Amino acid sequence: MTLYAVVQVLKAIGAPGSIGFLMLCCVVGLAARCLGPRWRQAGRAWLLAVFSVYAILGLPWIADAIVSRLPRVDSIATRSPVQSVDTLFVLGGDNAVGRAEETARLYASALPRVVVVSGEQWLVDRIVELGVPADRLVIDSRSRNTREQIAEVQRRWSDRSVALIASRLQMPRVAGLVRQAGLKLILVSAPIDREPPTRGLWLLIPTYAALRLSRDALYEHAALAYYRRRGWILAQ
């Protein structure tokens, strides 16, 4: 299977750690057990391996290790001050709650003239609920992926002072595209929706928050590899 096909599968059903990927693996294991005695043991072993991998991906220290392998980005951390900017541009994607909250926080502190939202309607509604006036919003409904979102910034907003908001997991890929396009933007890393434990015995106990973090980080690793192979971003 080519890297492109892998990325498309991950988009369609989710990366390892997602419910969709788990269901697919369970279907494969159960189907094997139905093929007869010779396959029954293989199917059982497959299911055991799948559940074991998910338990491992759900360990907070494993999730943190996967995230730490993503490239480091020179961006403004969550809740750090941002000087006045003309435009906020928030990208839709993983951990939408964190992106929405960071957008509302920056709007309150930076008071931009325009807030561009490139994502689903839920993200738009949540940003309005958090206090951003609807008449300040511009909806980007044309962009279908991260590359097109950055192209939209370059096409319509590059002559302004722009703060670009993405999750801290997606930011390495976003930063690579921004560098490749020669844009000068303020990059703001939004938090993930729910941080897993970071210390103590809780690091050894699987949690759903850690599983989600592993899933999203694995997807970003695959997407970064694909973008580099296509020459859309340069390896760091």
Secondary structure, DSSP 8 states (H G I E B T S, - for coil): --HHHHHHHHHHH-STTSHHHHHHHHHHHHHHHTT-HHHHHHHHHHHHHHHHHHHHHTSHHHHHHHHHTS-----B-TT------SEEEEE--SSHHHHHHHHHHHHHHH--SEEEEES-HHHHHHHHHTT--GGGEEE--S--SHHHHHHHIIIIITTS-EEEEEETTTHHHHHHHHHHHT---EEEEE--SS----SGGGGGS--HHHHHHHHHHHHHHHHHHHHHHHTSS---
